[in-house]
């Protein structure tokens, strides 16, 4: 086994230039809600290695019938998923490497390191939108599997890699892969994580909208008309108080590190169309989250009940209660037990490779929940370090990519096992 590992480790180390080039090529293919060009490139790369990928466009009719579906107002025409599979000989654990090909938009702000889609390599870092979130992670997985192929290593357990769409807006790409029958005993989402840290859970979340009714009229009627913005402020403050109370009640050990623990906030407000006219309504939108072990639907109902109770204490709102709606993003919470054999193998392999302890923490909303809840797969987030995620001068650290590639390579041998 040691001889096999040394051979694989050397093959991975020799792929540093390949990792850089792959990341750059994917960054140079913009993929904000249009991942087709990246997938085409990746598909050809696999075909050059004798692997025919499974490529398909997720279908809304199938997705929308699933309880894990995140409601969106578009379809996935021209936005394909891609999966490659290395079939095992049998008897070992199976493993999935998952990464998303979509990226968030770029703000019209100058970058210090070239074009946002230039993939500039400077001082050991690759800059560009999606470099760390998460095309560097995709490249990492690709070079590890390529090294396995070159070394002719036959695993006992199946190894697959998923390139999924639309993670940034909810996770329907990963859900589509599950619906297509793809599952493993364990799943690694190659998302960027802090050094020596893996995320083993994800919070649930739900977007909400609060519409506060008012009366449209000029400010000359200020003495008799309600100011809907003032009434909305009462509810805004109520949400802040609710959020503080939720944090005070949170006792999940995986989230002790996080000062926020359970986010709940209004992030968007709109009211009125003229500086001297009271608005007919004020609309506020925000997000409400929950921890693993909580039911997002129960949390939603408790939140709604609380806001209506607050409204009854104000004369205007008691007679004209706010309309509380749920829309768009809806996540359930998910968690992988620290006692799961995969987590134990991961921490053992990581410490053996680095000499350092891998810290396991709870994270925010992510695709992690989907294989946990719907594919019985122990799931984590673990990937290279970088910076400026979703921001100007986003970058991925190449040394971190290569170190993580070594860890992934050893973990694959340990978890999937090698055919003698």
N, C-alpha and C positions, 0 to 999 in steps of 0.2 A: 504493500500500500504506500509506503514512504517513497519508493522509487517512482510510482505512478504520480504521486503528488509533486515530487520535484520536477518531473517532466512537464506537468501541467503548469506549475508555477513559472517555470522558465518561459513556456509558450505565452503565458499571459503577459509577463514582463516585456517580452519582445513586441507586444502589440500597442505600445504607448503611442507611436505615431499613428497607428490605425485608429485608436480611440480619439485622438485629437481631430483627425480628418473626418471621422464619422460625425462627431459632434458639430464640426464646422459645416459639413454638408447639410445636416438637418436644420441647423440654425438658419442657413441661407435659403431655406425653403419656408417662407412665412406660413403659419398654420393656425391663424386665429379663426376658429370655426370654419376651416377649410383645409383639412388634413391630407387631401388626396395626393398632393405632390410629394409630401414626405413619405407616405405609404408606398407610392410608386417606386421611389428611390430604395426604400428598405426592401421591398419585394424583389427587386432586381439583384440587390446585394445577396439575399438568401439564395436566389436561383443560381447565382454564380458559384455557390457552395454546394449545389446539388440538392437543395431543400426547396420543395414547392410549398409556399405558404397558403394557408386558408384565408381568403380575403372575401369579405362580404359587407354590405351596407346594413346596419341595424334597421329593422322595420318597426315603425310606430305602432302598427296594429298588434304586434307581439309585445312590445315594450309596455305599452299603455295599460295592458291587462295585468301587469305584475305589480304587487304591492310595493316593491322597491323602486318603481319608476318615478323619476323626477319630471314633473310636468313642464314642458317647454313648448314654445309656439313655432317650432320649425321641425323639419324632418332631417334625415341623414343621407339624403341624395348627394352623391359625390363625396361622402365622408365615411370611408370604409375602415373597419377593424381589420387587423391582420394578426394571425397566430401561427407560430411555427412549433413543431413538436419533435422532440427526440424520444422515440419510444424506448422504454426500458425492456430488459430481458425478463423482468418479473421478480417479485420478492422484496423490492426496496420501496421506500417512501417516494411519493411523487412531489414535485415542486413546480410552482409557477413563478416566473419573473414577470411583473406587470409594469407597464409604463404608458403614459398618455402622450399623444402626438400633438394635441392642441396647446395653444399658448394664449395668454391674456393680451389685450390690446397694448399698443405702444403710445404713450403720451407724446405730443409734439414738443419735446424738450431735447436739446442737443445732448449727445452722448460724448463723454471724454475719450472713449475708446472706439472710434469709428462708427459705422452705421449699426443700428439696432439688429439688422439682419446680416451683418458682415462676418460674424464669427471670428473677430480679431483675436489672435493669440499673443498675449503680452505677459511677461513675468510669470509664466506658469499658470495663467488663467485664460480661459476662453470666454470672451464677452459676447453678449447678444441675447435677444429675447428668446427665452426658452432654454438657454444654455444650462442652467441649473434646475429649471422647472419645465421639462425634465429630460431634455435631449441628451445631456451628459450621462444621465442614468441609463437611458436607452443604449447609448454607445457602450457603456460599461457592460451591460448584459450581453450585447452582441459579441464583444471581443472574448468574453468568457466562453460562450458557446462555440465560437470559432476555434478557440484554443482546444476545447474538448474534441472537436471534429478532427483537427490536425493531429492530435495525439492518439486518435483512434480509441478513445476510452468508451467502453460500453457500460452504461449505468444499468442498475437493476430497476430503479424507479423511473417513471416518465419525467422528462424535463420539458416544460413548455415556456415560451415567451409570448406575451400578449402586448400588442401595440394598439391601444384603445383610443377612441375619440371622446371628446366632450367631457373630460374629467372636470375641467374648470367650472362647468355649469351644472355639475350634479352627479355625474357618474354613469350615465346611461350606456356608455361604451362598454364598461366592465360588466354591467348588468346583461348586455346583449351577449357577451362572451359566455356568461353563466347559462343563459337561456339556450345557447347553442350546444351546451353539453360540456363545456370546458371547466374542469375543476381539478384540484390537487389536494393532497393532504396538507400542504402548506403553501402560502403565497407571500412573496416579498414584493411590495410596491417600492420601486427604486427611486423614491422621492428623496430630495435632499433632507438630511437630518444633521443635527449638531454632532460634533465629534464625540465618539464613544456613546452614542445614544440611539435607541430604537424606540419607535412609537408602537404600542401594542393595543391601543384602543382609539376610538374616534367618538366625538360627541355627536349627538343628534341635533337637528336644526330645522327651523321652519320660518319662512318669510311671513310677515303679517302686515296688514294695512288697517289703519284706524281712520275712519272718516267722521269728522266732527261737524255736525250741522250748525249753520249760523243763519243770519239774515242779511242779504245784500242791501246796502244803503249808504248814502253819503255820510261823512263824519259830522255833518250838522245835526244828525240824529243820534249822536254819541250818547246822550243822556238816556235814551230809551231803547237803543239797539244793543244786542250782545256783540262783543268783539270775539269772533270765533277763534282768533289766534290766542287770546287770553284763555279761553276755555280749553283749547288744545294744549296750552302750557300746563294746565292742571294734570292732564293725562301724561304729558311728557315727563313731568316730575314724578308722577306715579310709577311710570316705567322705570325711572332711575331708582326709586325706592325699592321697587320689586327686585331689580337686578342686585342691589346691595343685600337685600334679604336672602336671595338665592345663594349668593356667595357665602354668606354667614352660615348657611345650612349645609353647604357642600362638605362632605367628609370622605370622598373617594380617594384612597391612597395614591392612585396613579396621577392625581391632579393636585397633590399637596404642593408641588413645585410652582404651580401657575397662580399668580395673584388674581387673575380674573376668574378662573375655575369654570364658571358657567356664564358665558356672555348673554346679555339681553339688552338691546339698545335700539333706539330710533335713530336712523341714519339719513333719512330723507323727509323733507317737509315742503309742502306746496300749499299756498293760499293766496287768493286775490289776484287781481289783474290791473289795479290802478291804485296809486299812492293815497288817494283821498276817498276810497270806497271800501267799506267793510266787506269782507269776503263772505260769499254764501256758504262756503265750507272750507275746512282745512283738512288736508290729507297727509297723514304721516305713515311712513313705511319703515320697517326694521326687521330684525332677526331675533329669534328666540331659540335658545339651545338647551340641551339636556345632557346629563352624564350617562355613561353605561349603567344599566340597571334601572333607568327611568324609561317610561313609555312616553314618547314625544306627544302622542295624542292626549294623554292624561295631563301632561304639562300644559299643552295648549288650552285645554278646557279650564284648568285652574287659573291660567293667565287671563282668559276671557272673563271668568267670574269675578276676578279681582278688579279688573278695569270697570266693569259694570257696577260693582259695589262702590268704587270711588266716585263714579258718575252720579250715583244717587245722593251723594252728599252736597252736590251743587244744584241750585234751584233750576238753572237752565238745562243742564245735562240730565237732570232727573226727568224732565219733561221731553227732552230731545236727546235721547241716548246715542252714543256713538255707534257706528256700524263697524264691527270687527270682522275682518276677512282674512283667510289664509290663501296664499297664492305661491306659485312658482316652487322654489327650492323646498324640498322636504327630505330630511335625512333621519333615519333611525340611528341610534347609537349602537356601537359594536365593540366587542372586547375579546381578546385572546387571553386565556388563562396563563398566568406565569408558570403554572404547573404542567402545561402542555409539553409533551416530549420535544416538539420542535423548538420551543423557547429554551428548554434546557440544553438541547444540542447547539443552538445558536450561541448562547452565552458561553458554553464550553469552548466551541470552536473559536469564537472571537477572542477570548482571553488567551487561548493557546497561541493564536496568531500574533497578537499585539502585546501580550503581557499586561493588558489593562482590562478592567471590568466594564462590561457593556451595561449601561444604565437603561432600564426599561420604564418608559413614561407613558402617560396618556396624551393624546393629541386632539386637534380640532376635527371638524368634519372632513371626511375623506372617503375614498372608495374602499378603504379597509373594511368597512361594515358589510359590504356586499358578499364577499366570499364567506365571511364569518356567519352571516345570517342565512344565506341562501345556497351555500355550497359546502358547508361543514368543513371549512378550511381555516386552519390557524393562520392568521394574517398579521403582518407587521409592515411598518414603514422603515426603510433603512437605505441610505444612499450617500452620495458624496457631499462634501461641504461646498459652500459657495457663498454668494452674497447678492444683495439687492433683488431678491425675489419679487417679481411683479413690479419692478421699479427700474429707473434709469441706471445704466451700467451694470445690469445683471451679469453675473459671471459664475463659472464653475471652476473649482480648483482641480487641476489635472493630477497632481500628486495624490490627492484624496480619491479621485476616480480610480487610479491604479492600485492604491492600497485596498480600496473596497473590492476591486475586481479579484484581488488575491483572496480576500476573505470569502467572497462568493464562491470562488473556485473550490476552496477547501471545504466550505459548507456543503456544496453540491455533492462532493465525494463522500462526506460524512453522513449526509442525510439520505441521499438517493442510493448510496452504496455502489460499489464497482463489481461488475461480473468478473469472477475469477477466470 
